[in-house]
Amino acid sequence: MKIAILDPSHGISGDMTLGALVDLGVDPEWLMALPGALGLDGVVVHITDVKRGEIACKKVNFDIPPQPHGRHLKHITAIVAASAAPDDVKAAAMNAFTQLTAVEAAIHGTTVERVHLHEVGAVDAILDVVGSIWGFKLLGVEAIYSGPVTVGDGFVETAHGRMAVPTPATLRLLEGIPVRSGPEGAGELATPTGAVLVRVLSLGAPPAAYTPLKSGYGAGTRDPAGRANALRVILATTDGAAERETLVLLACDVDDLSGEFVAGAAEALRDAGALDVTLLHSVMKKGRPGVRIEALCSSADADRLEALLLTESTSIGVRRTIVTRRALPRRLLTVEVSGQALRRKEVSLPGGSTRLKPEWDDVLRAARALGRTALEVSDLARRAAETRTV
């Protein structure tokens, strides 16, 4: 399996991530065309060769013309949805922006709908987030891991005034993720955009064993003496054993919550980032029928989802178990069935063979549009070649 390992020992930001991806082989022409693919007219991308701490790096900068206003989440959603990015890239990008705006709303005591990213910052963040997620896909990366994030020290000037490093948004986004302070006098090394990329992309600590293929370096803006202000990203391969990951299983039992609220709690957990949610029948005290709610999540999300489970259910206690999961590599493809676009998940099995499964929501939508049964549409999607119309 092809993986990427983020090494933010000198910090991480969106432009540093893009620079490292170009250094790893992402086509510079693709990156320079990215603003047009996102409908961000007038933005110019500059890619230059620089040195940070005597290490050759790629530096990415954007020339952004004056913008009419800040952008709320609904505006960013519209830009991402209308772009030429693949569906899985759009979904991951919107997860990042949803978490970023939710954190900003909580910090400033307002709602997600009222939060807006400032004019130039919004354009910069859209390019950084979508470009980084899309860039990893272009490199064929199937899983991403991260080492501890060095956040810096001191203070930084922001649109909301002078703030301690890490800023409130960065710190909130890195909850549950290993971080390091310093070095002394470093200033801000991890930005909110860099932090949200770690949060939505990283599966946790790098595997104990892997085979490096290539490393790339993305430069930060500053060039301090004696330290390489750059993000290193490592491309590598792993064997089957390295595909196992350590996760957290949250569980609680309830016997006083009606069915619709049980379903609502499960849906809230899924929307908040749980990897899997299971509902099981259970027998509780005095033989009362109950429901066990189980949520599988990363260690970084465990505290947040645990609090959500206690809030969305009537349980007064949640059990936490550390579990190991082997997840098969997968990718999302798109095929056409009689003019209807359907996403199709391709899973790589041990031994090298693959298994295909159409996404059910797409099958159901296409079946209704075509006046055919879901079984017929599913069968056609399974047999369709990736570039062929059925």
Secondary structure, DSSP 8 states (H G I E B T S, - for coil): -EEEEEE-TT-B-HHHHHHHHHHHT--HHHHHHHHHHTT-TT-EEEEEEEEETTEEEEEEEEE----SS-EEHHHHHHHHHHSSS-HHHHHHHHHHHHHHHHHHHHHHTS-TTT-EE-HHHHHHHHHHHHHHHHHHHHTT--EEEE--EEEE-SEEEETTEEEESS-HHHHHHTTTS-EEEB-TT--B-B-HHHHHHHHHHB-SS--SS-EEEEEEEEE-S---TTS--EEEEEEEE--GGGGEEEEEEEEEEESSS-HHHHHHHHHHHHHTT-SEEEEEEEE-GGG-EEEEEEEEE-HHHHHHHHHHHHHHSS-S--EEEEEEEE---EEEEEEEETTEEEEEEEEE-TTS-EEEEE-HHHHHHHHHHHT--HHHHHHHHHH--TT-B-
